[in-house]
Amino acid sequence: RFQQVQSMMCDLMEWRSQLLSGTLPKDELKELKQKVTSKIDYGNKVLELDLIVRDEDGNILDPDKTSVISLFHAHEEATNKITERIKEEMQSKDQPDYASYSRMSSSPTHSLYVFVRNFVCRIGEDAELFMALYDPQKSTIISENYLVRWGSRGFPKEIDMLNNLKVVFTDLGNKDLSRDKIYLVCQIVRVGRMDLRDSNSKKYTQGLRRPFGVAGTCCL
């Protein structure tokens, strides 16, 4: 059972990377989401957890907005699909699963640890720093954003985060390491007045978010 769940987790991590890449066409994205929800439901059955009923798009059905008959049919359909999947697994149990082994070998197993020690940029107001991994060849972000709120006095807005701004970028697979270059990019957004030169506190606006700058460094 452990090997079975491990294989499913490797599939889910690989598919998650594809979903986060933002490069899939709409039809392939929908198909991949259905594969993900199907794999999750099957894994819940293997682990003897509760069955989750979903609609055609893979969204969880709301019992407060769905009739009892519709819930029953959805539950019955989901049970039949999982039963068929189990039969297929039992038939191929004695055969070597080379495809699964290949997926496990190429599954995302790499991470990048980043420790933000300081941010030096004369802004004069609060700022938001968005850090992400960037592929310059394809001109695309390949990770989620890590947000740091920086105060106008040169310290993190959450003072308890001082010297504790750490993030791990996960789901980096062999295909990511084979890229020509990967940059750690920091986008700076200024939060405050429309015009920094406006010194009249009674007139200037507050809390406006405006792009201020961007910086990057090659990390892989």
N, C-alpha and C positions, 0 to 999 in steps of 0.2 A: 504493500500500500504506500509505503514511503517513496519508493521509486516511481510509482504511478503519480502521486501528488507532485513530486519533484519535476517530472516531465511536464505536467500541466502548468506548473508555475513558470517553467522556462518558456513555454508557449505564450503565456500571458505577458511576461516581461518583454518578449520580442514584439508581440503585437502592440503593446503599450508604446514602445519606441516608435513604431510605425504611425500610430495615431498622433503622437506628439510632434512628429516631423512636419505635419501640415502639408505634405506633398502629394497625398492621395487624391485621386478624382472623387467626385461625390458618390458615384455608384460603388466604387471600391471601398470607400470609407464606410458606407452603410453595410456592405457585406462583411467587412472586418468587425464592425461593432456587433453584428449578429453572431459571428464566430466567437467573440469574446464572451458575450452573455451565455451562449450555449456551453462554452467550456466552464464557466463559473457554475452554472446550474448542474452540470455533470459532476464537477468537483464536490459540490455540496451533497450530492447523492452518495458519492463514494465515502465521504466523511460522515454520512448519516445525519446531515443537517436538514433544516426545513427547506422545502421546495418553494422557490419564488416564482410566481406566475407573472408573465410579461405579455405585452402586446406585440404586434408584428414588427415594430421598430426596436424591440428589446427593452422598452421602458417598463418599469414595475407598475402593475395595475393598482390603482387606488380603490380599496374596497368600499370607500364612502361614495365613490362616483361610478362604480361598476355594479351591475346587477348580479344577483347570486347565480343565475343561470350562466351568464357570461364568465364568471369566475370559475364555475364548475367545468365548463368546456375548455377554458384556458388551462386549468389544472390537469384535466384529462389529457389534453394534447401534449403538454409538457412532460407528463409521466410516460406517455407512449414513446416520445422521442428519446428520453433518457433510457428507457427499457431497451429500445432498439440499439442504442449506442453501447449499452452493456453487453448485449449479445454479440455485437461486432468485436468488442474487446476480448470477450471470452474465446471467440473463434481464432483470433490472431495472437492469443497469449503465448502459444508455444513457438511462434515464429519470431526470429530476431527482428527487432524494430530499428533498422538502420536509419530510417528517416528521423526518428526521435533522437537517436544518438547524435546524428548530424546537427540537429537543432540545438541540442544541449551543448555541443562543442562550440557552436557559433553564437550561443546566447549571450546577452549582455552580462559581463562579469567585471567590468571595469568602472571605477569611480574616480572623480577628481575632487580633492579636498581643498577648500579655499578658506583662509583665515584673514579677514579684513582687519588690519591693525590700525590704519588711519586713513583719512580722506583729506587731502590738502587741495583746496580750490577756493579762491576768494570770491564768494557770492554775496555775502551780506544778509542773506535770508535763509530760511529753512530750505532743505532740498530732499529729494527722493532719489536714491540711487538704485537703478535696475541693472543687475548683473546677470549675464547669460553667456552661453557658449555659442560661437558664431563661425560658420563655414564661409570664408571669403570667396572661395571659388564658385559656390552656388548662391552666394549672397542671401543666406537664410540663417535664422536662429535655430539651433538644434537642441535646445534645452528649455526648461521652464525658467522664469525670472526669479532671482533672489532679490528681495526688496530690503533696503536699509534706509531708514528715515534719519536724516542728519540735521542737527540743529544749527542755527545761525552762529552759535558761540564756538563751534568747532568740536562738538561732542554729539554722540548719538542721541536722538530724541528720548529713547528709553535708556536712561542713565545706567540702569542695571545691566545693559548689554555692552557696556564699555569693556574692551579687551575680551569680548565673548561673541564677536560677530563671526560665526563659522557656518559654512554650508558645504554639503556634499552633493555634487552633480552625479547622479547615478544613471543607470541604463545606457552606459557607453559600451557598445559592442565592438567586435573586430572591424566592422565596416567603418566605425567612427575613427578608430586608430589608423585606418588605412587612408584617411583623408590627407590631402597635401599639408594643410595647416588647419588648426583650430585656435581661434582667438577667444580670450575672455574679454568681453565688451561690457563697459559700464556706461549706461545712459543716465545723464543728469537732468533732473527736472526741478526747476526752481519753483518754490511755493511761497507766494506773497503778493507784492504789488505788481501792477501792470508795468510801471516804469520805476526802475531803481532810483532814478534821479528825483522822484517825487518825494519831498521831505515834509509836506504838509499832512500831518496825521489825520486831519479832519476831511481831507479830500481823497486820499489814495485808497484804492480798493485793497482787500486782503484775501488771502487764501486762494489766489489764482495759480493754476499750474501751467508753467510755460517751459518748453524745452530750453535748456541752457548749454549743454555740451555733451560730448561723447569721447570716450577714450578706450583704448584696448591694448592688450598685450598678447603675444603669441605664447600659448601654454602647451600645445601638443604639436 
